Amino acid sequence: MAISLVWFRNDLRLADNPALAAGLESGSIVPVFVLDPAAKWGGASLWWLHHSLASLAKDCAARGAKLVLRRGDSAAIIAELARTLGAEAVHAGRAHEPWLRRVDRAVAEELAKRDIAFHRHRSALMFGGEQIVNKTGGVYGVYTPFSRACFEAFSARPAIAAPQRIGSIADVASDALDDWQLLPTRPDWSAGLAETWTPGEAGAHERLTAFLDADLDEYDRQRNLPGRSGTSMLSPHLHWGEIAIDAVWRATEAARTTRAEGRTTFLKELVWREFAAYLLWHNQDLDTVPMKAQFAAMPWRDAPGELRAWQRGRTGIPIVDAGMRQLWQTGWMHNRVRMITASFLVKHLLIPWQTGEAWFWDCLVDADVASNAASWQWVAGCGADAAPYFRIFNPVLQGLKFDPDGAYVRRFVPELANLPDEVIHAPWDAPQHVLRGAGVILGRTYPEPIVDLASGRDRALAALKEIGNSPS
C-alpha cells in the first residue's frame, strides 16, 4: 500500500481538508507539522499554534494516527522524512504567504531530486492568487470589481467529512510539543487569551454555529458596534485553517435568516479577506513597502514615548485605549476599532504604519500577513483601494457613533466607567464636578490626551499634501 506524507501548515483540521483526503485516497499517510525558522510568528500566534497543534494531535490520535512534529528547515525535513518512509507523494495546502511560497519552492526542488511527487491543494483560500484577473488580464487594484469577480466565479466545494480512521505509521520519531516552548512563561500574559478563545477545529465550528444562530441576521447592523457581540470572531480559526473557507461559505448560504443583508455583508467580508491575500500574492513585500510609491517620502515622526502610550492603551483617547487594551488582553480587536486605532497612530501621531503593523502582528491571534498589511496600508492611504488621504478618523466622533452608550470603553477602560455616556469619549470636555463624581482625575487616574486631535489632523494633512497624492 502506498504511503503519503500530509504536511499540515495553515490547514490544521481534519474535515474539509483536501490534502488529507488526497493522501488517504492513495493509502496510508503520515501527518506532519514543521516549525520552520523561516516563519515569522508573533507571541500571540505562537500561543494559538501550541493549542491548535495539541487539538489536532488529539484528533489524529483518536483516529489511530500520530501527528509528527519536527523543528527546522522544511525542505530538508520533508524531503528526508518522505525518503525514509518510502513515501510516493507529499500533499499540502497551497500557500499564499511569501515565506511559505519560498519554502514550497525549496521543498519541491528537494522532492524532485528523489522522484517524490509534491501535490498542493486549494485549502486556505477561495482561489489561487493568479486565478482572478480583470477584463484585460491584469491585476485588480480595487475591492468592488474584485469582489464581483469572486462572487461570479466561486462555488464552495462539497463537504469532505473528517475520516473515521487514519491509516498511518505509528513509530515515526516526533518532537514533543511542550519542548518547543511556544507558550509564554515569565510573565504569562495569556490568561485573557485562554478566557476568550478555544483554539482547534471543534472550537472553530462552535464559533461558527454560535454566530450563525445569534448574529448573522443583524450582522450588517451590528458588526460596527464594538460594545456588542455582533461579529463572527472566526478570523483566527480561518487564519490557522481550523475551519475551511468552503465550510464557512456553505454554512452561511444554508443558514436560516430573515434578512438577506446580514448574510450578504458577511460573505463580502470573507471576500475582503480573499482580496488581502490576492494583494499579497502580487505584492510580496506588502507588509513593509507602500503600494503607492510617494509614501516612501512620508515625513514620519520618531516618537517612542507616544508609540509606547498607544501600544499600552494610555493615549488619553478612550476609544483608542479601549481597543489597544482589548488587543493586549484578548489577542484580538474589533474591526471598526482596528481602523480607529490605526488611523490615530498614522495620522494623529504621524508614526509609520509599519510600526503599527508590527505591533499588531505580535499581539494578534489572527495575525495574517495579508489581512494585517493590507488593512494598515488602507488606513494609511498608501494601499489598494485606500481611504482618501484626507479621511482621518476623529476618534471621539467614531466613539459616539459606534459606542454610543460607552459599553466598549467601560469594559476595557474601567477607570472611566462612572462617566456619563455623553462625555465618556471625551473626558477632557467634562466639567470638573462630573469628573470628580466619577472618580476621574485627568493626568492621574487616566491620562491627558497625548495629542490635540485638531492639531494632529492638521499636521497629518500637511504631511500628506507634501508628498502628493496622485495614484502611482
matplotlib code that plots the C-alpha trace (Angstrom):
import matplotlib.pyplot as plt

x = [0.0, 1.3, 2.5, 2.0, 3.1, 0.4, 2.2, -0.1, 0.5, -2.4, -4.9, -4.9, -8.1, -9.4, -12.7, -12.8, -9.0, -8.3, -4.6, -5.5, -8.3, -6.0, -3.3, -5.8, -7.1, -3.8, -3.2, -1.5, -0.4, 2.0, 0.7, 3.5, 3.9, 7.2, 8.1, 10.3, 12.5, 11.6, 8.2, 7.7, 5.1, 4.3, 3.8, 0.0, 0.2, 2.6, 0.2, -2.6, -0.4, 0.5, -3.1, -4.2, -1.5, -2.4, -6.0, -5.1, -2.8, -5.6, -8.0, -5.4, -4.8, -8.5, -8.4, -5.3, -2.7, 0.2, 0.9, 4.6, 6.2, 9.6, 11.5, 13.9, 14.3, 11.1, 12.9, 15.4, 12.9, 10.0, 12.3, 14.3, 11.2, 9.5, 12.6, 13.0, 9.4, 9.3, 6.6, 5.4, 4.0, 3.7, 0.3, -0.1, -2.4, -1.4, 0.4, 0.0, 2.4, 5.7, 7.8, 5.8, 6.0, 9.8, 9.7, 7.5, 9.9, 12.7, 10.7, 9.6, 13.2, 14.3, 11.5, 12.1, 15.7, 14.2, 11.4, 8.7, 5.6, 4.5, 0.8, -0.6, -4.3, -6.6, -7.2, -6.9, -8.5, -11.3, -8.9, -5.3, -3.7, -3.2, -6.7, -8.7, -7.8, -9.6, -11.0, -7.6, -5.9, -4.4, -4.5, -7.4, -6.5, -9.9, -12.0, -15.5, -14.8, -12.6, -15.5, -17.9, -15.5, -15.2, -19.0, -19.4, -16.6, -16.7, -18.7, -17.9, -16.7, -18.9, -18.1, -15.3, -16.0, -13.3, -12.0, -13.3, -9.9, -6.5, -4.2, -0.8, 2.6, 2.9, 6.6, 7.9, 10.0, 8.4, 9.4, 7.3, 5.1, 6.0, 9.7, 9.0, 8.2, 5.6, 3.7, 4.7, 6.4, 7.5, 5.4, 2.5, 0.3, -2.0, -4.8, -7.1, -6.5, -7.4, -10.6, -11.6, -10.7, -10.9, -8.3, -8.8, -11.3, -14.0, -13.7, -13.9, -17.2, -18.7, -17.8, -19.4, -22.6, -23.0, -22.5, -24.9, -27.6, -27.3, -25.7, -25.9, -29.4, -28.2, -24.6, -24.8, -26.2, -24.2, -20.7, -19.6, -20.6, -17.7, -19.8, -22.0, -21.1, -22.2, -19.1, -18.2, -14.7, -13.8, -10.6, -8.1, -9.8, -9.8, -6.2, -4.9, -7.2, -9.1, -12.2, -12.3, -13.4, -15.7, -17.3, -18.0, -19.4, -21.6, -23.0, -23.6, -25.5, -27.6, -28.3, -31.8, -32.1, -34.9, -32.7, -30.6, -28.5, -26.7, -25.7, -24.6, -22.5, -20.8, -19.9, -18.5, -16.2, -14.9, -14.2, -12.3, -10.0, -9.6, -8.7, -6.0, -4.4, -4.7, -2.8, -0.1, 0.3, 1.0, 3.0, 5.2, 6.6, 3.1, 3.9, 6.9, 6.6, 3.8, 1.9, 1.8, 5.4, 5.1, 4.5, 8.2, 8.9, 6.3, 7.8, 7.1, 7.9, 10.1, 8.1, 8.9, 7.0, 3.8, 4.2, 4.5, 1.4, -0.5, 0.7, -0.4, -3.7, -2.6, -3.2, -5.9, -8.3, -10.9, -11.9, -8.3, -7.2, -10.1, -9.0, -5.4, -6.2, -8.6, -5.8, -3.4, -5.8, -7.5, -5.2, -7.9, -9.6, -12.9, -12.5, -14.1, -11.7, -8.7, -9.4, -9.8, -6.6, -4.6, -5.7, -4.8, -1.3, -0.5, -2.5, -2.7, 0.7, 2.3, 4.1, 4.9, 2.2, 4.8, 5.4, 1.7, 1.6, 4.5, 2.8, -0.5, 1.5, 3.0, -0.3, -3.0, -4.0, -5.3, -2.1, -2.3, 0.3, -2.1, -5.0, -2.8, -0.7, -3.5, -5.6, -2.8, -2.0, -5.6, -5.8, -2.5, -3.8, -1.0, -2.6, -5.0, -8.5, -7.2, -9.1, -8.7, -5.7, -7.9, -10.0, -8.8, -11.0, -11.9, -11.8, -14.3, -16.9, -16.2, -16.8, -20.0, -21.3, -20.3, -20.2, -22.9, -23.6, -19.9, -20.2, -17.0, -14.9, -16.3, -15.3, -11.7, -11.1, -12.8, -11.3, -13.8, -16.8, -18.7, -18.6, -21.9, -22.4, -22.2, -18.6, -17.1, -15.5, -14.0, -13.5, -11.4, -14.6, -16.4, -16.9, -14.7, -17.7, -18.6, -15.1, -14.9, -18.2, -16.9, -13.6, -11.6, -8.6, -7.1, -3.4, -3.6, -6.3, -6.5, -4.0, -4.5, -4.6, -1.1, -2.0, -4.6, -6.8, -7.3, -3.6, -2.7, -5.1, -3.7, -0.2, -1.1, -2.9, 0.2, 2.5, 0.2, 0.0, 3.8, 4.3, 1.5, -1.4, -1.7, -2.1, 1.1]
y = [0.0, 3.5, 5.9, 9.7, 12.5, 15.0, 18.3, 20.5, 24.2, 26.7, 23.9, 22.5, 20.4, 17.0, 17.9, 19.7, 19.1, 18.2, 17.4, 14.9, 13.4, 13.0, 11.3, 8.9, 8.0, 6.5, 4.5, 5.2, 8.7, 10.3, 13.7, 16.1, 19.7, 21.5, 24.5, 26.3, 29.2, 30.9, 31.6, 34.9, 34.4, 36.8, 35.8, 35.6, 33.5, 31.1, 30.7, 29.8, 27.5, 25.5, 24.9, 24.3, 21.6, 20.0, 19.8, 18.4, 15.8, 14.7, 14.4, 12.4, 10.1, 9.4, 8.1, 6.0, 8.4, 10.2, 13.9, 14.1, 17.3, 18.4, 21.7, 23.0, 23.6, 22.3, 21.4, 19.2, 17.7, 17.0, 15.5, 13.3, 12.1, 11.3, 9.4, 7.5, 6.4, 5.4, 7.9, 8.3, 11.7, 14.8, 16.5, 20.1, 23.1, 25.9, 28.8, 32.5, 33.9, 34.9, 32.9, 29.7, 30.2, 30.3, 27.2, 25.4, 26.0, 24.6, 21.6, 20.9, 21.0, 18.6, 16.2, 16.3, 15.1, 12.0, 11.5, 12.1, 13.9, 17.2, 18.0, 21.3, 21.7, 24.7, 24.8, 28.2, 30.5, 30.6, 30.9, 30.7, 34.1, 34.0, 33.0, 36.2, 38.7, 41.8, 42.1, 42.9, 40.0, 42.3, 42.6, 44.1, 47.1, 47.9, 45.7, 46.2, 44.8, 42.1, 41.0, 40.9, 38.6, 36.4, 36.1, 35.2, 32.6, 30.9, 27.9, 26.2, 22.6, 19.8, 18.9, 16.5, 14.6, 14.0, 10.5, 8.0, 6.2, 7.3, 4.6, 5.7, 4.6, 4.9, 4.6, 7.8, 10.0, 13.2, 16.3, 16.9, 19.9, 21.3, 21.2, 23.9, 26.3, 28.2, 29.4, 32.5, 31.8, 34.9, 36.8, 34.7, 37.3, 34.7, 34.5, 36.7, 34.7, 31.5, 33.1, 34.3, 31.5, 27.8, 27.0, 23.9, 22.5, 21.9, 25.4, 26.8, 25.0, 26.0, 29.6, 29.5, 27.8, 30.4, 33.3, 31.9, 31.2, 34.5, 37.2, 36.6, 38.2, 41.6, 41.3, 44.3, 46.5, 45.1, 44.5, 48.1, 48.2, 47.0, 47.0, 44.2, 40.6, 41.2, 39.8, 36.2, 36.3, 33.5, 35.2, 33.2, 29.9, 30.8, 32.0, 28.7, 26.7, 25.1, 25.6, 25.7, 28.8, 26.5, 25.2, 28.8, 29.8, 26.7, 27.1, 30.8, 30.2, 27.5, 29.4, 30.4, 34.2, 36.7, 39.4, 38.9, 41.9, 40.2, 37.2, 39.3, 41.6, 38.7, 37.0, 40.3, 40.3, 36.8, 38.2, 41.1, 38.5, 37.0, 40.4, 40.9, 37.6, 38.5, 41.7, 39.9, 37.4, 40.2, 42.4, 40.1, 43.0, 44.3, 44.4, 46.7, 48.7, 51.1, 50.3, 54.0, 55.0, 58.6, 57.3, 56.3, 60.1, 60.5, 62.6, 60.2, 61.1, 59.1, 59.4, 56.4, 57.7, 58.3, 54.9, 53.2, 55.1, 53.8, 50.2, 50.1, 51.9, 55.1, 57.8, 59.6, 58.9, 56.4, 54.5, 54.2, 53.0, 50.5, 49.0, 48.7, 47.1, 44.7, 43.7, 43.2, 41.3, 39.0, 38.9, 40.4, 43.7, 44.6, 45.6, 49.0, 49.8, 48.4, 51.2, 53.9, 52.9, 52.6, 55.9, 57.5, 56.2, 57.0, 60.2, 61.9, 60.8, 60.5, 57.3, 54.9, 52.3, 49.6, 50.2, 49.6, 46.6, 45.0, 45.6, 44.1, 41.2, 40.3, 40.8, 39.3, 35.6, 36.1, 37.7, 37.1, 38.9, 39.6, 41.0, 42.8, 44.6, 45.3, 46.9, 49.0, 50.2, 51.0, 53.2, 54.9, 55.8, 54.0, 50.7, 49.3, 50.9, 53.1, 55.6, 59.1, 60.9, 63.5, 60.9, 61.0, 59.3, 61.5, 59.0, 61.0, 61.1, 57.4, 56.5, 58.5, 56.9, 53.3, 53.0, 55.5, 54.0, 53.7, 49.9, 49.1, 51.8, 50.9, 47.3, 47.9, 51.3, 50.7, 53.8, 55.8, 53.5, 56.0, 58.8, 59.7, 58.5, 62.0, 62.6, 59.2, 59.5, 63.0, 63.2, 66.4, 68.1, 67.1, 69.6, 69.1, 68.2, 65.4, 64.1, 64.2, 62.4, 59.7, 59.4, 60.5, 62.8, 63.5, 63.1, 60.8, 58.1, 58.5, 60.2, 63.6, 63.2, 62.8, 64.9, 67.6, 66.0, 69.1, 69.8, 66.2, 66.2, 69.4, 68.0, 64.9, 66.7, 68.9, 65.9, 64.2, 67.2, 67.5, 64.1, 64.4, 62.1, 61.2, 57.4, 55.5]
z = [0.0, -0.9, 1.7, 1.5, 3.7, 4.6, 5.5, 7.7, 7.6, 7.6, 7.5, 11.0, 10.6, 9.5, 7.9, 4.5, 4.2, 0.5, 1.2, 3.8, 1.7, -1.3, 0.8, 2.3, -1.1, -2.1, 1.1, 4.5, 5.5, 7.9, 9.2, 9.9, 11.0, 10.7, 12.9, 10.4, 11.5, 8.2, 9.7, 11.5, 14.1, 17.0, 20.6, 20.4, 17.3, 19.0, 21.9, 19.4, 17.4, 20.5, 21.4, 17.9, 17.4, 20.6, 19.4, 16.0, 17.6, 19.8, 16.9, 14.9, 17.8, 18.2, 14.6, 15.0, 13.7, 15.3, 14.3, 13.8, 14.9, 13.6, 14.0, 11.4, 7.7, 6.0, 2.7, 4.5, 6.9, 4.5, 1.8, 4.2, 6.1, 2.8, 1.6, 4.9, 4.9, 1.3, 0.6, -3.0, -2.6, -0.3, 0.0, 1.4, 1.1, -1.2, 0.4, -0.3, 2.3, 0.8, 3.2, 2.6, -1.1, -0.8, 1.4, -1.1, -4.0, -1.9, -0.9, -4.5, -5.6, -2.9, -3.5, -7.3, -6.7, -5.0, -7.6, -4.9, -6.1, -4.4, -4.6, -3.4, -2.9, -2.5, 1.2, 2.8, 0.2, -2.3, -5.3, -6.2, -6.3, -10.0, -10.9, -10.7, -13.4, -14.7, -18.2, -19.7, -17.9, -15.3, -11.5, -9.7, -7.6, -6.2, -4.0, -5.5, -9.0, -7.5, -5.2, -8.2, -10.0, -6.9, -6.4, -10.0, -10.0, -6.6, -5.7, -2.4, -2.9, -1.4, 2.1, 2.8, 6.0, 8.6, 8.3, 10.8, 10.8, 9.5, 8.3, 9.5, 10.7, 14.4, 15.1, 13.4, 15.7, 16.8, 18.8, 22.0, 21.6, 25.1, 24.1, 21.5, 24.3, 22.3, 25.4, 27.4, 30.7, 32.7, 32.7, 31.5, 29.7, 28.1, 30.7, 28.7, 25.6, 27.3, 28.6, 25.1, 22.7, 22.2, 19.5, 17.4, 14.9, 17.4, 18.7, 15.2, 14.4, 17.7, 17.0, 13.5, 14.8, 17.5, 15.1, 12.5, 15.1, 17.0, 14.9, 11.1, 10.8, 12.1, 11.0, 8.7, 11.5, 14.5, 13.0, 13.6, 17.2, 19.4, 22.6, 21.2, 20.1, 16.5, 14.7, 14.0, 15.6, 13.2, 11.9, 13.9, 13.1, 9.4, 9.6, 11.1, 8.8, 11.7, 9.5, 5.7, 3.9, 1.9, 5.1, 6.3, 3.0, 2.7, 6.2, 5.7, 2.5, 4.2, 7.4, 8.1, 8.1, 8.0, 6.4, 3.3, 4.2, 7.1, 5.0, 2.1, 4.2, 5.9, 2.6, 1.4, 4.5, 3.5, 0.1, 1.6, 3.3, -0.1, -1.6, 1.0, 0.1, -3.6, -2.9, -1.0, -3.9, -6.3, -3.8, -1.7, 0.4, 1.3, 5.0, 4.6, 1.3, 0.5, -2.7, -3.6, -4.1, -3.0, 0.6, 0.8, 1.3, 4.0, 6.8, 9.7, 13.3, 15.6, 18.9, 21.1, 24.1, 22.1, 20.5, 23.9, 25.1, 22.0, 22.5, 26.1, 25.7, 27.6, 24.9, 26.8, 23.9, 25.4, 22.2, 21.2, 24.6, 24.8, 21.5, 22.4, 25.8, 24.1, 21.8, 24.7, 26.8, 24.2, 21.2, 19.1, 18.3, 16.9, 13.2, 13.5, 16.4, 14.4, 11.9, 14.6, 16.5, 13.2, 11.9, 15.2, 15.1, 11.4, 11.1, 14.5, 15.7, 12.3, 13.3, 10.4, 9.6, 9.5, 13.2, 14.0, 11.6, 13.5, 16.9, 15.7, 14.2, 17.6, 19.6, 17.3, 17.5, 13.9, 12.7, 9.0, 7.0, 4.1, 6.1, 8.6, 6.0, 3.5, 6.3, 7.6, 4.1, 3.5, 6.6, 5.9, 2.4, 0.6, -0.3, -2.8, -2.8, 0.1, 2.0, 0.6, 2.2, 3.8, 5.6, 9.1, 11.7, 14.6, 17.4, 19.5, 16.8, 16.0, 19.6, 19.9, 16.7, 17.2, 21.0, 21.9, 25.4, 26.2, 26.8, 25.0, 26.7, 30.1, 29.6, 28.7, 30.3, 33.7, 35.3, 33.2, 33.9, 36.0, 33.5, 31.8, 28.2, 26.7, 28.0, 28.2, 24.8, 25.6, 29.3, 28.9, 28.0, 31.1, 33.9, 36.9, 39.2, 36.7, 36.7, 40.5, 40.8, 38.5, 40.4, 37.4, 37.8, 34.4, 34.4, 37.4, 37.2, 33.4, 31.1, 29.4, 25.6, 24.2, 21.2, 20.4, 17.9, 15.7, 15.7, 14.9, 12.0, 10.6, 10.9, 9.0, 6.2, 5.8, 5.6, 3.1, 0.9, 1.0, -0.6, -3.2, -3.6, -7.2, -7.7, -8.7]

ax = plt.figure().add_subplot(projection="3d")
ax.plot(x, y, z, "-o")
ax.set_aspect("equal")
plt.show()
